[in-house]
């Protein structure tokens, strides 16, 4: 689990993937605009890193769930099954 100094309602792990991605996209747009102070940009960058890590963890967990669902009785995950899942 990712821990940050953010308030509980802002902790990335408490958000779903879609809302985390939307917030991350907003942060990227704000940083690309280049109109923030250095302190605001650093704070937004830190938040973006936390969101990125949270999203990656959620993607890893989803991939593991798919692998479990596609596992053959012999315990193998075939490439064909993975390709079909994508």
FENQUI-V426506 format. One line per field, one symbol per residue. ss: DSSP state (H for helix, E for strand, - for the rest). phi: phi as a letter, one per 40 degrees, with the letter a starting at -180 (. if undefined). burial: 1 if it has 24 or more other C-alpha atoms within 12 Angstrom, else 0. Layout:
ss->???
phi->???
burial->???
//
This chain:
ss->-------HHH-HHH--HHHHHHHHHHHHHHHHH----HHHHHHHHHHHHHHHHHHHHHHHHHHHHHHHHH--------HHHHHHH-
phi->.cbbcccdcbcdccccdcccccccccccdccccgbccdccccccccccccccccccccccccccccccccccdcgbbccccccccc
burial->00000000001110001001101100100010000000000001101111111110010000000000000000000000000000
//
